[in-house]
Amino acid sequence: MANQAEDTLRMLETRVRQLILHDKALRDEIESLKSQLADREQQVSRIATERDDIAQHYSTLKVARMLELSDTDTRNARQRLNRLIREVDKCIALLKG
C-alpha cells in the first residue's frame, strides 16, 4: 500500500512539474506575443504618420497645380483681352479716319 502511495505521489509530482513547465512556456509565449504586438503598434503608428504626411503633400501639390492652372488661365485671359483692346483701338481709328 505504501508503494502505491509513493507511486501516486511521484506521478503527482511529475504532473505538477509538467504543469509548471507548461505554465512557463505559456508565459514566455505571452511575453513574445506582447512584444510582437508592441512592434506592430509602432509600425501602425509610423505608417499612419507617413500616410498623414503623404496626404498633406498631396494636398499641397493639388493647390500648387490649381495655382499653376489659374496662372496660365490668367495669362491667356490677359492676352485675349489685349487682342480685343487692340481690335477696338483699330476700329476707333478707322471710324475717326
DAKA-V32998 format. One record per pair of residues at least 24 apart in sequence whose C-alpha atoms are under 10 Angstrom apart, sorted by the first residue. I is the first residue (numbers start at 0). GAP is how many residues later the second one is. D is the distance in Angstrom with one decimal. If there is no record, write none. Layout:
i=I gap=GAP d=D
i=I gap=GAP d=D
//
This chain:
none
//
